[in-house]
Amino acid sequence: MEKNTFEKIYDVVRRIPKGTVATYGQVAALAGNRRWARVVGYALHVNPDSENIPCYRVVTKDGRVSDEFAFGGANRQVELLEADGVRFQDGHVIMEEYQWDTPWVE
């Protein structure tokens, strides 16, 4: 059976290593369609398993966290990333250091 779009997105997000982040566009491309960046946001907002699908590791291309983070707000997303060892500068993830190195990078 073919996976639906959200399942493809969740499969990618599960693979983001601890201590790194991925962009919405990066997740979209790895899930199969570079144009799904907004769909990635929708999928993460309704994440059915936040224990095993680390949606907090997905940020904007300039390293901003989501103001609408579904599991406790932006401050909670920052706390979770910092617990993973991700550092921030001027309120943004330092993307040069922490962006997940994949075959396709935004």
N, C-alpha and C positions, 0 to 999 in steps of 0.2 A: 504494500500500500504506500502510495506517495505521501510524504509529509506535507502538512499545510505550511503556510508562510510563517506563522508564529512558532511552530515547532522547529523550523529551520533556524529561525532567529535564536530561540532558546538553546539549540544545539551549539551555536557559535558562542553565545554568552557563557555557557558552561565551560568552554575551553579557554577563556581569558585567564591567564595565570595570575595567581596571587601576587600582588606587588606591581601589577601593570593595569593599564586602562586601555579601552578601545573607544573609538569614536562611533557615533551613530552611523555615519557613512561607511566606516570600516566594517562594522557588523553587517550592514545591509549588503555590501559587496560580497563578503564571505558567505552570506546566506543565499546569495544567488542573483541579487539585483541591486546595483548601485543606487537606484532610484527609491529604494525602500527606507531611506533614513527616517522619514516621518513615521512609517509603519513600525520601525524598530521602537520608537518612542511609545507608540500605542501598545505594542506587545509587552514592553517592560512595565508599563503602567498597570497592566492586568496580570502580571507575573503570578502564576498559580503556585509557585514553589520557591519562595525567596531564600529558603535555606540552601537549595541546590542550584539555583539559577542566580548568580551574583550580579543582578542588574545594576547595582551600585558602581560597578566597574566600567560603566558606559558613560562617557562625557561628550561634550561638544568638541568640535575639531580644535578649538582654542583652549580646551581644558576646563571649561566651566561645568559645574555640577548643575543638576536640574533643580529649579525652584519648586517643581511639582513632584519631587521624588516621592513615590507612592508609599514608602515605608518609613515615614518619619520626617520628611522634609529635607531641604538642602543640608542643614546642619548634620543630620543623621548620615547623609551620604558622605560628607566630609569625614565624620568620625570613623565610618567603616573603611574608607580609603586610607586614612591615616593609620588605622589598626593593621592594615595590609602592608604598611611601610611606604605608602605613596606620599610624597611631599608636595606642598603647595607654595607658590610664590605669587604675591599680590592677588590672592583669592582664586588662583587657577592652578590646576595640576601642571607641573613642569613636564610638558609633553615630550620634549627632547629626551628626557630621562625615563619616562614611565609609560610611553605609548607602546602597546604590544607590537612586537616585531613580527609581522606576518608577510606572506608573499605579496600582498597588496596593501599598501599604506597610502592613506589620503594625502 
